[in-house]
Amino acid sequence: MIETILWAIAGAGAAAAVYAGAAARVIKQYERGVVFRFGRLRGEARPPGFTMIVPAVDRLHKVNMQIVTMPVPAQEGITRDNVTVRVDAVVYFRVVDAAEALIRVEDYRFAVSQMAQTSLRSIIGKSDLDDLLSNREQLNQGLELMLDSPAIGWGVQIDRVEIKDVSLPETMKRSMARQAEADRERRARLINADAELQASKKLAEAARQMEDTPSALQLRLLQTVMAVSAEKNSTLVLPIPVELLRFLERAAPESGGAPRAAGAAAPPVVAPVTPLPPVEDLTGPSVEPAPRSEAA
């Protein structure tokens, strides 16, 4: 009798252990458990930790609540200004309602991926090439709104969408390079012209200052001579002030001679030409040579 009771207790304990092993579940911190009993949703999502279900009756589905990073394959499209580009992006999303993510859509990951590809193609067709290259923040926000509208009904929240790269044809790259080079050259010419304008203003101011003080011109001449002599050249170029040349021109009429206008060239000197003797006609009578003397 006692042995039968012991065997019954042991059997019940073994059955309870088997039942506990079949019913016990552990949900991780970043997961939520959704229980279906005979195909119907059973209450709210189970929190993380240890939980029990009814074996063969309940089915527990674990849903990851972490942020999922999903790359969007490169999509080829034509922009609004008729340029063929390839654009790839990345989507960051997470599940906010585990039950809705399992009930509303068959596979929320695949659904988000297809929606991201479709929205990316739509963004490419509505944008210009300059917008894709420079206004990416605005395009990212528009793409996020396009994805978040249907995803919110699936229990999924789109955290962020980023356009990774924009691939251009080689011909377009060369055209953009030539455009950038031309723009750089234009800016360089403008800067050079501005520098010339500022330098001319300073030179005009310096000329007016030297005109009021003639000694400044002499000091500048000495500075130029010192700068040339510092290079240890064998040839020294000494500039002569224009005022000295004008003084010499005014002094020339006083010393004698006809006055000559400043800058006029000296009259050319013509040498007398001696006329040549006439040449006899080669067809005339020949002239015999004179006889030689015996003394010679």
VEXLUMZA-615215 format. One line per field, with one value per residue (C-alpha): residue number from 1; residue in three letters; x, y, z. Coordinates in nm, 2 decimals. Last residue first. Example, Ala and Ser with C-alpha at 12.3 -4.5 7.8 and 13.67 -1.06 7.14 Angstrom:
BEGIN
i: (2, 1) $
aa: (ser, ala) $
east: (1.37, 1.23) $
north: (-0.11, -0.45) $
up: (0.71, 0.78) $
***
This chain:
BEGIN
i: (296, 295, 294, 293, 292, 291, 290, 289, 288, 287, 286, 285, 284, 283, 282, 281, 280, 279, 278, 277, 276, 275, 274, 273, 272, 271, 270, 269, 268, 267, 266, 265, 264, 263, 262, 261, 260, 259, 258, 257, 256, 255, 254, 253, 252, 251, 250, 249, 248, 247, 246, 245, 244, 243, 242, 241, 240, 239, 238, 237, 236, 235, 234, 233, 232, 231, 230, 229, 228, 227, 226, 225, 224, 223, 222, 221, 220, 219, 218, 217, 216, 215, 214, 213, 212, 211, 210, 209, 208, 207, 206, 205, 204, 203, 202, 201, 200, 199, 198, 197, 196, 195, 194, 193, 192, 191, 190, 189, 188, 187, 186, 185, 184, 183, 182, 181, 180, 179, 178, 177, 176, 175, 174, 173, 172, 171, 170, 169, 168, 167, 166, 165, 164, 163, 162, 161, 160, 159, 158, 157, 156, 155, 154, 153, 152, 151, 150, 149, 148, 147, 146, 145, 144, 143, 142, 141, 140, 139, 138, 137, 136, 135, 134, 133, 132, 131, 130, 129, 128, 127, 126, 125, 124, 123, 122, 121, 120, 119, 118, 117, 116, 115, 114, 113, 112, 111, 110, 109, 108, 107, 106, 105, 104, 103, 102, 101, 100, 99, 98, 97, 96, 95, 94, 93, 92, 91, 90, 89, 88, 87, 86, 85, 84, 83, 82, 81, 80, 79, 78, 77, 76, 75, 74, 73, 72, 71, 70, 69, 68, 67, 66, 65, 64, 63, 62, 61, 60, 59, 58, 57, 56, 55, 54, 53, 52, 51, 50, 49, 48, 47, 46, 45, 44, 43, 42, 41, 40, 39, 38, 37, 36, 35, 34, 33, 32, 31, 30, 29, 28, 27, 26, 25, 24, 23, 22, 21, 20, 19, 18, 17, 16, 15, 14, 13, 12, 11, 10, 9, 8, 7, 6, 5, 4, 3, 2, 1) $
aa: (ala, ala, glu, ser, arg, pro, ala, pro, glu, val, ser, pro, gly, thr, leu, asp, glu, val, pro, pro, leu, pro, thr, val, pro, ala, val, val, pro, pro, ala, ala, ala, gly, ala, ala, arg, pro, ala, gly, gly, ser, glu, pro, ala, ala, arg, glu, leu, phe, arg, leu, leu, glu, val, pro, ile, pro, leu, val, leu, thr, ser, asn, lys, glu, ala, ser, val, ala, met, val, thr, gln, leu, leu, arg, leu, gln, leu, ala, ser, pro, thr, asp, glu, met, gln, arg, ala, ala, glu, ala, leu, lys, lys, ser, ala, gln, leu, glu, ala, asp, ala, asn, ile, leu, arg, ala, arg, arg, glu, arg, asp, ala, glu, ala, gln, arg, ala, met, ser, arg, lys, met, thr, glu, pro, leu, ser, val, asp, lys, ile, glu, val, arg, asp, ile, gln, val, gly, trp, gly, ile, ala, pro, ser, asp, leu, met, leu, glu, leu, gly, gln, asn, leu, gln, glu, arg, asn, ser, leu, leu, asp, asp, leu, asp, ser, lys, gly, ile, ile, ser, arg, leu, ser, thr, gln, ala, met, gln, ser, val, ala, phe, arg, tyr, asp, glu, val, arg, ile, leu, ala, glu, ala, ala, asp, val, val, arg, phe, tyr, val, val, ala, asp, val, arg, val, thr, val, asn, asp, arg, thr, ile, gly, glu, gln, ala, pro, val, pro, met, thr, val, ile, gln, met, asn, val, lys, his, leu, arg, asp, val, ala, pro, val, ile, met, thr, phe, gly, pro, pro, arg, ala, glu, gly, arg, leu, arg, gly, phe, arg, phe, val, val, gly, arg, glu, tyr, gln, lys, ile, val, arg, ala, ala, ala, gly, ala, tyr, val, ala, ala, ala, ala, gly, ala, gly, ala, ile, ala, trp, leu, ile, thr, glu, ile, met) $
east: (11.00, 11.29, 11.19, 10.86, 10.54, 10.31, 9.97, 9.68, 9.45, 9.10, 8.82, 8.57, 8.22, 7.99, 8.08, 7.96, 8.18, 8.09, 8.04, 8.24, 8.06, 7.90, 8.01, 7.72, 7.73, 7.63, 7.28, 7.24, 6.89, 6.71, 6.69, 6.36, 6.10, 6.01, 6.00, 6.00, 6.33, 6.49, 6.74, 7.09, 7.24, 7.28, 6.94, 6.75, 6.89, 6.81, 6.43, 6.50, 6.74, 6.48, 6.23, 6.46, 6.52, 6.15, 6.11, 6.32, 6.61, 6.60, 6.93, 6.96, 7.27, 7.44, 7.68, 7.41, 7.47, 7.10, 7.12, 7.22, 6.87, 6.69, 6.93, 6.87, 6.49, 6.52, 6.72, 6.46, 6.18, 6.38, 6.41, 6.04, 5.96, 6.17, 5.92, 5.65, 5.31, 5.36, 5.48, 5.15, 4.95, 5.15, 5.10, 4.72, 4.72, 4.92, 4.68, 4.38, 4.55, 4.64, 4.27, 4.15, 4.42, 4.31, 3.95, 4.04, 4.24, 3.95, 3.71, 3.94, 3.98, 3.60, 3.55, 3.82, 3.65, 3.31, 3.47, 3.63, 3.31, 3.12, 3.39, 3.37, 2.99, 3.01, 3.27, 3.05, 2.75, 2.93, 3.04, 2.69, 2.59, 2.57, 2.39, 2.49, 2.35, 2.01, 1.90, 1.57, 1.50, 1.28, 1.01, 0.75, 0.59, 0.26, 0.14, -0.09, 0.21, 0.39, 0.14, 0.22, 0.57, 0.72, 0.61, 0.69, 1.04, 1.10, 1.00, 1.23, 1.52, 1.45, 1.48, 1.80, 1.94, 1.92, 2.27, 2.32, 1.96, 1.83, 2.08, 1.97, 1.61, 1.34, 1.00, 1.12, 1.39, 1.14, 0.90, 1.18, 1.27, 0.91, 0.88, 1.21, 1.11, 0.76, 0.92, 1.16, 0.89, 0.66, 0.95, 1.02, 0.65, 0.59, 0.22, 0.08, -0.19, -0.18, 0.19, 0.30, -0.03, 0.04, 0.39, 0.30, 0.60, 0.82, 1.13, 1.26, 1.59, 1.59, 1.90, 1.94, 2.06, 2.03, 2.12, 2.08, 1.96, 1.92, 1.60, 1.55, 1.28, 1.51, 1.52, 1.55, 1.77, 1.72, 2.01, 1.89, 1.75, 1.96, 1.76, 1.87, 1.62, 1.57, 1.50, 1.15, 1.19, 0.86, 0.83, 0.53, 0.38, 0.13, -0.14, -0.33, -0.08, 0.09, -0.09, 0.14, 0.37, 0.60, 0.95, 1.09, 1.00, 0.64, 0.37, 0.17, -0.19, -0.47, -0.49, -0.52, -0.72, -0.58, -0.67, -0.50, -0.26, 0.00, 0.22, 0.55, 0.76, 1.14, 1.43, 1.44, 1.42, 1.11, 1.15, 0.88, 0.75, 0.46, 0.64, 0.89, 0.62, 0.41, 0.70, 0.78, 0.42, 0.40, 0.72, 0.58, 0.25, 0.44, 0.65, 0.35, 0.17, 0.48, 0.50, 0.13, 0.17, 0.47, 0.28, 0.00) $
north: (9.90, 10.05, 9.89, 10.06, 9.86, 9.93, 10.07, 9.83, 9.82, 9.96, 9.76, 9.93, 9.96, 9.67, 9.69, 10.05, 10.26, 10.32, 10.67, 10.78, 10.75, 11.05, 11.11, 11.12, 11.36, 11.21, 11.27, 11.31, 11.24, 11.51, 11.43, 11.28, 11.49, 11.39, 11.74, 11.99, 12.11, 12.45, 12.56, 12.56, 12.71, 12.65, 12.81, 12.58, 12.27, 12.37, 12.31, 11.96, 11.89, 11.98, 11.76, 11.47, 11.53, 11.54, 11.20, 11.04, 10.82, 10.45, 10.29, 9.93, 9.77, 9.49, 9.25, 9.14, 9.10, 9.06, 9.33, 9.58, 9.57, 9.63, 9.91, 10.08, 10.05, 10.20, 10.49, 10.56, 10.55, 10.80, 11.03, 11.00, 11.09, 11.40, 11.53, 11.57, 11.68, 11.47, 11.18, 11.18, 11.20, 10.91, 10.70, 10.75, 10.65, 10.34, 10.25, 10.28, 10.08, 9.81, 9.79, 9.76, 9.50, 9.29, 9.31, 9.20, 8.90, 8.80, 8.82, 8.62, 8.35, 8.33, 8.28, 8.01, 7.83, 7.84, 7.70, 7.42, 7.33, 7.32, 7.11, 6.86, 6.86, 6.77, 6.50, 6.35, 6.36, 6.17, 5.91, 5.84, 5.93, 5.72, 5.88, 5.73, 5.67, 5.83, 5.81, 5.72, 5.75, 5.62, 5.45, 5.30, 4.96, 4.84, 4.77, 5.08, 5.30, 5.15, 5.30, 5.66, 5.62, 5.52, 5.83, 6.05, 5.91, 5.97, 6.33, 6.38, 6.21, 6.43, 6.75, 6.63, 6.53, 6.88, 6.90, 6.60, 6.47, 6.83, 6.92, 6.62, 6.73, 6.55, 6.40, 6.09, 6.01, 6.04, 5.80, 5.55, 5.58, 5.53, 5.21, 5.07, 5.17, 5.01, 4.68, 4.68, 4.77, 4.49, 4.24, 4.33, 4.33, 3.98, 3.88, 4.22, 4.33, 4.04, 3.99, 4.36, 4.45, 4.21, 4.34, 4.71, 4.94, 4.75, 4.93, 5.11, 5.24, 5.25, 5.27, 5.42, 5.35, 5.58, 5.51, 5.80, 5.87, 6.24, 6.38, 6.70, 6.54, 6.26, 5.92, 5.61, 5.33, 5.19, 5.06, 4.81, 4.95, 4.85, 4.76, 4.85, 4.72, 4.90, 4.64, 4.52, 4.16, 3.97, 3.63, 3.42, 3.19, 2.92, 2.81, 2.49, 2.21, 2.32, 2.59, 2.88, 3.00, 3.30, 3.39, 3.73, 4.00, 4.12, 3.92, 4.10, 4.16, 3.91, 3.59, 3.65, 3.38, 3.08, 2.82, 3.02, 3.27, 3.43, 3.73, 3.75, 4.07, 4.09, 4.32, 4.19, 3.82, 3.61, 3.27, 3.01, 2.73, 2.52, 2.22, 2.20, 2.26, 1.98, 1.74, 1.83, 1.80, 1.46, 1.35, 1.47, 1.29, 0.97, 0.99, 1.05, 0.76, 0.54, 0.64, 0.56, 0.23, 0.15, 0.24, 0.00) $
up: (-11.66, -11.84, -12.15, -12.15, -12.17, -12.46, -12.36, -12.36, -12.66, -12.61, -12.76, -12.97, -12.83, -12.72, -12.36, -12.34, -12.13, -11.76, -11.65, -11.34, -11.00, -10.83, -10.47, -10.22, -9.94, -9.59, -9.46, -9.08, -8.95, -8.75, -8.38, -8.25, -8.08, -7.71, -7.58, -7.86, -7.99, -7.93, -8.19, -8.07, -7.76, -7.38, -7.30, -7.54, -7.36, -7.00, -7.04, -7.18, -6.90, -6.64, -6.81, -6.79, -6.42, -6.35, -6.52, -6.25, -6.37, -6.28, -6.20, -6.32, -6.17, -6.36, -6.18, -5.94, -5.57, -5.48, -5.21, -5.48, -5.63, -5.30, -5.21, -5.54, -5.49, -5.15, -5.28, -5.54, -5.28, -5.07, -5.37, -5.44, -5.08, -5.11, -5.36, -5.09, -5.23, -5.54, -5.33, -5.14, -5.46, -5.60, -5.29, -5.30, -5.67, -5.58, -5.30, -5.53, -5.80, -5.55, -5.43, -5.79, -5.88, -5.58, -5.68, -6.03, -5.89, -5.66, -5.95, -6.17, -5.90, -5.85, -6.22, -6.23, -5.94, -6.12, -6.44, -6.25, -6.07, -6.40, -6.56, -6.27, -6.29, -6.66, -6.59, -6.32, -6.55, -6.82, -6.57, -6.46, -6.10, -5.79, -5.49, -5.15, -4.80, -4.79, -4.43, -4.27, -3.90, -3.62, -3.82, -3.58, -3.63, -3.48, -3.84, -3.85, -3.77, -4.07, -4.33, -4.24, -4.11, -4.45, -4.64, -4.34, -4.32, -4.69, -4.66, -4.36, -4.55, -4.85, -4.63, -4.48, -4.82, -4.96, -5.13, -5.36, -5.40, -5.42, -5.69, -5.89, -5.88, -5.68, -5.75, -5.94, -5.68, -5.39, -5.56, -5.61, -5.24, -5.14, -5.33, -5.18, -4.83, -4.87, -4.98, -4.68, -4.43, -4.56, -4.55, -4.19, -4.09, -4.21, -4.23, -4.14, -3.90, -3.65, -3.57, -3.56, -3.40, -3.11, -3.06, -3.05, -3.06, -3.30, -3.41, -3.72, -3.87, -4.25, -4.47, -4.82, -5.17, -5.47, -5.83, -6.07, -6.43, -6.49, -6.65, -6.45, -6.24, -6.15, -6.33, -6.13, -6.01, -5.66, -5.45, -5.19, -4.87, -4.57, -4.26, -3.91, -3.65, -3.32, -3.05, -2.97, -3.08, -3.08, -2.91, -3.01, -2.75, -2.85, -2.61, -2.61, -2.65, -2.33, -2.13, -2.09, -1.81, -1.77, -1.65, -1.75, -2.01, -2.02, -2.18, -2.45, -2.35, -2.33, -2.52, -2.89, -3.06, -3.26, -3.00, -2.74, -2.89, -2.66, -2.76, -2.57, -2.57, -2.62, -2.53, -2.17, -2.27, -2.23, -2.05, -2.10, -1.87, -2.00, -2.13, -1.85, -1.60, -1.75, -1.75, -1.39, -1.29, -1.46, -1.28, -0.95, -1.01, -1.10, -0.79, -0.57, -0.73, -0.68, -0.32, -0.27, -0.43, -0.22, 0.09, 0.00) $
***
